[in-house]
Amino acid sequence: MMILHVDSGATWRGGQNQVLLAARGMAGRGHEVAVACRPGGALEARLRDCGLRTRALKIRSDLAPGAALRLARACRDLRPDVVHTHDSHATAAAALASFIGPVPWLVATRRVDFALSGALARWKYDRCARVIAVSQAVRAVLERDGLASEKLRLVHDGVSDRPAQPGGREALRALGVPENAFVVGNIAALTDHKDHATLVDAAAEVVEHLPQTRFVIVGEGELRANIEKRIRERGLTGHVFLAGHRDDVDRLLPAFDVFCLSSHMEGLGTSLLDAMMFGVPIVATAAGGIPEAVADGVSGRLVPPRRPQLLAAALSEMIQNTPLRTRLARAGRQRYEDAFRAEQMVEQTLRVYEERTCTSAQS
């Protein structure tokens, strides 16, 4: 097949990594692959480093006729068998492009468990032949909002198996973390649905009883100033560190003693999958698709969202119980191997693409 992936992201986040893994995996299986993405962005640079073909496409909103025209031209030039969009704006551009020129079989991935708000949101996904949900939670939202169940498919995100990069503890010390501190790490954009406010409030309770604990939050976003203020107000300066965007996550994450995700909404959470792959024990909220990756008491600890006291209690238990951390980390690694490897994501996505031949034969 000739496959054209489309992504509108301006920064590097979990979604962009999934595009890279999918494109690389499909090319490795002999398919012809191109990715339309933002010129000069992190995704374009990493694709080129892998020798993958890119097409410049800047999409800033759902209503972007210029982007739709450029995407229609890309379809004319490349003649893909499948166009796979990986975010909301990209899906809208592809839906609009289908009115300009012939767009082949259109597949969209939905990675967030937000409701489809408004007629435009529903319309663009209705234009797709298939919509891939990354979790049952996302699929349930799409069904509730009226998408036909027969076009929905479940394909969990996956992450690549790779060794931890050395120097993690040294990198933490460079941030100001004491050498013998117990480190709770978080990797998530500083946005509302990641709910760092709950994490900071839980940190205050943990530090009160276990003062050797330090919290490291990796990520950037529009709520940074609010989170910094909350850290100061809770007296956590020197205990909670905002590390910003980092390119050395494969060095930092394995150095965490516990990984914590405090989201109140979450499609699945690829940072959780990375933690499981590296064998880092997990404490998280039971939001969205997280329980599909982490089973409470089996491969991690889960608490209800927006309950900082319960999150603090689960973290405190994990900090003080070394055998529990070891058991959950091993089970998390096994869960990753069973269900969340990048190779599995690629193979299952290709099976969705192959449905186009069945559809064509029936018609």
BATORPA-426653 format. One record per atom (N, C-alpha, C): residue in one letter; x, y, z. Coordinates in steps of 0.1 Angstrom, whole numbers, plus 5000, padded with zeros to 4 digits. Layout:
BEGIN
AXYZ/...
END
This chain:
BEGIN
M500849885000/M500050005000/M500950135000/M500350234995/M500950364997/M500050435007/I500750475018/I499950535030/I500450675032/L499550765034/L499850905037/L499250935051/H500150955061/H499750995074/H499751155074/V498851205083/V498651345084/V498551385098/D499451485102/D499451535116/D499651685116/S498951755125/S498951895125/S499751955137/G500351865145/G500951905158/G502152005156/A502252105164/A503352205163/A504452165172/T504252075182/T505252035192/T505351885192/W506251835200/W506451695201/W505751645214/R504751565212/R504051495223/R503751355219/G502951285227/G502751145225/G502151115212/G501251195207/G500651175194/G501651175183/Q502551265183/Q503551275172/Q504451155173/N504751105185/N505550985186/N504850865180/Q503550855181/Q502750745175/Q502750755160/V502750875155/V502850895140/V504250835135/L505250875142/L506650835139/L506750685139/L506250625150/L506350475152/L505550405141/A504350455138/A503450395127/A504150405114/A504650525110/A505250545097/A506550455096/R507350455106/R508550375106/R508250225105/G507250185113/G506950045113/G506349995100/M505450075094/M504850045081/M505850045070/A506750145070/A507850145060/A508750015061/G508949975073/G509749855076/G509149735071/R507849735069/R507149615064/R506949625049/G507549715042/G507549725028/G506549815022/H505749885030/H504749985024/H505450115021/E504850185011/E505350315008/E504650415017/V505450495024/V504850585034/V505350725032/A504450825034/A504750965035/A503951025046/V504451135052/V503851195063/V503651345060/A502451395060/A502251535058/A502151605072/C503051695075/C503151745088/C503751895088/R503751955099/R504152095100/R505652105096/P505952195087/P507352215083/P508152275094/G509352225095/G510252275106/G510052225120/G509052135121/G508652085134/G509451965138/A509251925151/A510051815156/A509651685149/L508451665145/L508051545139/L508751535125/E508751645118/E509351645104/E510851605106/A511551665116/A512951645117/A513251495121/R512451435129/R512651295133/R512351205122/L511251235114/L510951155102/L512151155092/R512651265090/R513851275081/R515051205086/D515251205099/D516351135105/D516250985102/C514950935101/C514750795098/C514650765084/G514850865075/G514850845061/G513450835055/L512450885062/L511050885058/L510651005050/R509750985041/R509351095032/R508351185039/T508551315038/T507551415044/T507051505033/R505951565037/R505251665029/R504851785038/A505251905035/A504952025043/A503452055043/L502852055055/L501452095056/L501252155070/K500852285070/K500552355082/K499052375084/I498552315095/I497152325097/I496952395111/R496252505111/R496052575124/R494652565130/S493652515123/S492352505128/S491552405120/D490352385124/D489452295117/D489052355103/L488852485103/L488452555091/L489652615084/A490352535077/A491552575070/A491552535056/P490852615047/P490752575033/P492052565026/G493052645030/G494352635023/G495052505026/A494952455038/A495452325042/A494752215035/A493452225033/A492652125026/A493152115012/L493352235006/L493752244992/L495152174990/R496052204999/R497352144998/R497351995000/L496451945009/L496351805012/L495751735000/A494751804993/A494151744981/A495251734970/R496151834969/R497251824959/R498151704963/A498451684976/A499351574980/A498651444976/C497351434978/C496751304974/C496851284959/R496651394951/R496851384936/R498251344932/D499251394939/D500651374935/D501051234940/L500751194952/L501251074958/L500350954955/R499050974952/R498050864950/R498050764960/P497850804973/P497850704984/P496650614983/D496850494988/D495650404990/D494850435003/V495550485013/V494950525026/V495550655030/V494650745035/V495050865042/V494650845057/H495650855065/H495450835080/H495750965087/T494651025093/T494851145101/T494951115115/H495751195122/H496151155136/H495651265147/D494951365143/D494351455152/D493151525146/S492551605154/S491251665150/S491451755138/H492451845139/H492551945127/H492951875115/A493751775116/A494151695104/A492951625098/T492051575106/T490851505101/T489951605094/A489851725099/A488951825093/A489551865079/A490851875078/A491551915066/A491251805055/A491351675059/A491151565050/A489651565046/A488751585055/A487351585052/A487051695041/L487651815043/L487451925034/L488051895020/A489251825021/A489951795009/A489151705000/S488351615006/S487551524998/S486551594989/F486251724992/F485351794983/F486151864971/I487451874973/I488251944963/I488751844952/G489151724956/G489651624947/G489451484953/P489651384946/P489451244952/P490451214963/V489951184975/V490651144986/V490350994988/P491450914989/P491150764991/P490650735005/W490650605008/W490050555020/W490650635032/L489750705039/L490150795050/L489950725064/V491050725071/V491050665085/V491550775094/A490850785106/A491250885116/A491550815129/T492550855136/T492750815150/T492250915160/R491550875170/R491150965180/R491750925193/R492551015199/R493450975211/R492951045224/V491851125223/V491351195235/V489951155238/D489651155251/D488251115255/D487351235257/F487651345249/F486751455250/F485551425241/A484451495245/A483151475237/A483351545223/L482651505213/L482651565200/L481651685201/S482251805203/S481351925205/S481051995192/G479752005189/G479352075177/G479251985164/A478552045155/A478251965142/A479451945134/L480452035134/L481652025126/L482451905131/A482551885145/A483351775150/A482751645146/R481451635147/R480751505143/R480951485128/W480751595120/W480751585105/W482151525100/K483251575105/K484551535100/K484851385102/Y484351335114/Y484551195116/Y483551105109/D482351165106/D481451095097/D481951075083/R482851165079/R483451155065/R484451035064/C484950985076/C485950885076/C485350745073/A486150665066/A485650525064/A485850445077/R486850475085/R487150405098/R487650515108/V487250495120/V487850585131/V488450485141/I489750505144/I490450425153/I490450495167/A489950425177/A489950475191/A491150405198/V491950475206/V493050425212/V492750355225/S491450355229/S491050285241/S489550265240/Q489050175249/Q487650155249/Q486950275255/A487550355263/A487050475269/A486750575257/V487750585248/V487550675237/V486450625228/R486450495225/R485350445217/R484050465223/A483850455236/A482550475242/A482150625240/V483050715241/V482650855239/V482250875225/L482950825215/L482550835201/L481150775198/E480850655204/E479550595202/E478450675209/R478750735221/R477850815228/R477450945220/D478450995213/D478251115205/D477751085191/G477450965188/G476650935176/G477350875164/L478650845165/L479350785154/L478850645153/A478750595140/A478350465138/A479350355143/S478850265151/S479750165158/S480450085147/E479850065135/E480449975126/E481750035119/K481950165121/K483150215115/K484250235126/L483950205138/L484850225149/L485750105151/R487050125153/R487950015156/R488850055168/L489149955176/L490049975188/L491449935184/V492450025185/V493849995184/V494550075195/H495050005205/H495750075215/H497050135210/D497450245215/D498750305212/D499850205217/G501050215211/G502150135216/G503350215216/V504350165223/V505650225224/V506750125221/S507850175216/S508950095212/S509750045224/D510249925224/D511149865234/D512549915232/R513049975242/R514450035240/R515050045254/P516450045254/P517150055267/P517050185273/A517150195287/A517250315294/A518650385290/Q518550515288/Q519750595286/Q520550615299/P521850615300/P522550635312/P522550775316/G522750805329/G522950935334/G521650995340/G520650915343/G519350975347/G519451045361/R520150975370/R520251035384/R521051165383/E522051165375/E522951285373/E522051395368/A521151365358/A520351465353/A519351525363/L518851435372/L517951475383/L518751565392/R519951535395/R520751625404/R520951755398/A521151765385/A521351895378/A520051975379/L518951915381/L517651995383/L517552045398/G518451995406/G518352035420/G517851925430/V517551805424/V517051695433/V518251635441/P518151625454/P519251565462/P519551425458/E520751385460/E521251255455/E520451135461/N520051145473/N519451025480/N517851045481/A517351135473/A515851155474/A515151045467/F513951025472/F513050935465/F512251015455/V512250975442/V511751065431/V510451005426/V509451095426/V508151065420/V508151155407/G508051095395/G508151165383/G506751165375/N506551275368/N505451285360/N505851345346/I505351295335/I505651345322/I504251365315/A503951495313/A502651535308/A502651685304/A501951715294/A501851865290/A501151935302/L501452055304/L500852135315/L499552195310/T498552105309/T497252145304/T496252095315/D494952145313/D493952125323/D493651975326/H493551905315/H493051765317/H494151675323/K495451715323/K496451645330/K496451665345/D495751775349/D495451795363/D496651795373/H497651875370/H498851885378/H498451945392/A497352025393/A496952075405/A496751965416/T496051865412/T495851745421/T497251685425/L498151675415/L499451615418/L500151705429/V500151835427/V500851925436/V500251915450/D498951915451/D498251905464/D498551765470/A498651665463/A499051535468/A500451535473/A501351605465/A502751615469/A502951685483/A502051785485/A502151855498/A501951755510/E500951665508/E500651575519/E501751465520/V502251425509/V503351325509/V504551385516/V504951505512/V506251565517/V506051595532/E504851615537/E504651645551/E505151525560/H504851405555/H505251285563/H506451215558/L506751235545/L507951175539/L508851285532/P509551365540/P510151485535/P511351455525/Q511751325525/Q512851295515/Q512351275501/T511051285499/T510451275486/T510551395477/R510851385465/R510951495455/R510051455443/F509351555438/F508551545426/F509151615414/V509251545403/V509751605391/V508651595380/I508251715374/I507251725364/I507951765351/V507851675341/V508451705328/V507351745318/G507451855312/G506451905302/G506352055303/E505752105292/E505452245291/E503952265287/G503452385289/G502052415285/G501552545291/E500352575288/E499852705291/E499552725306/L499552625314/L499252635328/L500552645336/R501652655331/R502952655338/R502852765350/A502452885347/A502452995357/A501552955368/N500452895365/N499452855376/N500052745385/I500752655378/I501352545386/I502452595395/E503352685389/E504352745397/E503852815409/K502752885407/K502152965419/K501652865429/R501052755425/R500452655434/R501652595442/I502752565435/I503852505442/I504352605453/R504452735450/R504852825460/R503852835472/E502652845469/E501552855479/E501552735488/R501852615483/R501852495491/R503152475498/G504152575497/G505452555504/G506252445498/L506152415485/L506852305480/L508052335471/T508552465472/T509752495465/T510852415470/G511652355461/G512652265465/G512252115467/H510952095466/H510351965467/H509651925454/V509152015446/V508551995433/V509252075423/F509752005413/F510652065402/F509852065389/L509752175382/L509252175369/L510452175359/A510552065352/A511752045344/A511552095329/G510252135326/G510052185312/G510052075302/H510052115289/H510252015279/H511651955279/R511751825277/R513051765277/R513151665265/D514351665260/D514651565249/D515251445254/D515551435267/D516251315273/D515251235282/V514051225278/V513051145286/V513551005288/D514150945278/D514650805280/D515750795290/R516250905294/R517250905305/R516650935319/L515651035319/L515051075331/L514050975336/L513150925328/L512050835332/L512550715340/P513550645334/P514050525342/P514650555355/A515050685357/A515650725370/A514550755381/F513250765377/F512250785386/F512050665395/D511750675407/D511450565416/D509950525414/V509050615411/V507650595409/V507250695398/F506350645389/F505850735379/F504350765383/C503950885382/C502550925386/C501951005375/L500750965371/L499851045362/L498551085369/S498251215370/S497151255378/S495951305369/S495851275357/S494851325347/S493451305352/H492551405349/H491151375351/H490451335338/M491151355327/M490651295314/M491951245307/E491851125301/E493051065294/E492550965284/G492950975272/G492550875262/G493150745265/L494450745268/L495250625272/L496450665280/G497250745275/G498450795282/G499750715278/T500350765268/T501550695263/T502750705273/S502750805281/S503850815291/S503750705301/L502550665304/L502350545312/L502950415306/L502750405292/L503250285285/L504750295286/D505350415284/D506850425285/D507350375299/A506550425310/A506950385323/A506950235325/M505850165320/M505750025321/M506849955313/M507150005301/M508249945293/M509549955301/F509850065308/F511050085315/F511050015329/G509949955333/G509849885345/G509749985357/V509150095355/V508950195366/V507550175372/P507450155385/P506150135391/P505250255390/I503950235389/I502950345385/I501950365396/V501650495398/V500450535405/V499750635396/A498450615394/A497750695384/A496250705388/T495550795381/T494150805383/T493350715374/A492250675378/A491450585369/A490550665360/A491250745351/A490550835342/A490650775328/G489550795320/G489550755306/G490050615304/G491050605295/G491550465292/G492650415301/I493050485311/I494150445320/I493950305326/P492650275330/P492450135336/P492650025326/E492650055313/E492849955303/E494349915302/A495250005307/A496649985307/A497149935321/V496549995331/V497049975345/V495849915353/A496049795358/A495149725367/A495549755381/D494549815389/D494849845403/D495249725411/G496449735418/G496949635426/G497649515419/V497549525405/V498149415397/V499349475390/S499149575382/S500349635374/S500549785378/G499949825389/G500049965394/G499049995404/R498950115408/R497950165418/R497150265411/L495750255412/L494850355406/L493950415417/V493750545416/V492850615425/V491850695417/P490750735423/P489750825415/P490450955411/P490051015400/P490551145396/P490151255406/R490951355407/R490751475415/R490451445430/R491251345435/R491151315449/R492651315454/P493151435457/P494551445461/P494951365474/Q494051355483/Q494351275495/Q494451125492/L493651075483/L493750935479/L495050915471/L495351005462/L496550995455/L497851005464/A497751085474/A498851095483/A499050965491/A497850905495/A497950775502/A498550665494/A498150665481/A498750555472/A500250575470/L500650705468/L502050735467/L502850705479/S502250735491/S502950705503/S503150555505/E502150485502/E502250335503/E503350285494/M503350335482/M504450285472/M505850325477/I505950445482/I507250495487/I507850405498/Q506950365507/Q507350295519/Q507450135517/N506950095505/N506849945504/N507649905491/T508949865494/T509749825483/T509349695476/P508949595483/P508449475476/P507249505467/L506349595471/L505149625463/L505649695450/R506549785451/R507049855440/R507649755430/T508449665435/T509049565426/T508049475419/R507049435427/R506049345421/R505249415410/L504849535413/L504049615403/L504849655391/A506049685393/A506949715382/A507049595372/R507349475378/R507449355369/R506149325362/A505049345369/A503749315362/A503449425352/G503849545354/G503649655344/G504449625332/R505649575333/R506549545322/R505849425314/Q505349325321/Q504749215314/Q503449265307/R502749355313/R501549405306/R501849485293/Y502949555294/Y503449625282/Y503749525271/E504549415274/E504949315264/E503749245258/D502649235266/D501449155262/D500649245252/A500549375255/A499549455248/A499949585242/F501049635245/F501349775242/F502649795234/R503149695227/R504349715219/R504049785206/A504949865202/A504649945189/A504349855178/E505049735177/E504849645166/E503349595166/Q502749575178/Q501349535178/Q500449645173/M500749775177/M499949885172/M500049895156/V501249875151/V501349885136/V500649775129/E500749655134/E500049535128/E498549555128/Q498049595140/Q496549615141/Q496049725132/T496849835131/T496449945122/T496449905108/L497449825104/L497449775090/L496249685087/R495749615097/R494549525095/R493349615092/V493349735099/V492249825096/V492249875082/Y493449905077/Y493649955063/Y493149845054/E493449725057/E493149615048/E491649595046/E490849645055/E489449635054/E488949715041/R489749805036/R489249875024/R489049785012/T489949675011/T489749585000/T488549505001/C488149465014/C486849395016/C485749485013/T485849615017/T484749705014/T484549724999/S485749734991/S485649754977/S485049634970/A485449514975/A484849394969/A483349384971/Q482949424983/Q481449414985/Q480649514977/S481349634974/S480649734967/S480749704951/
END
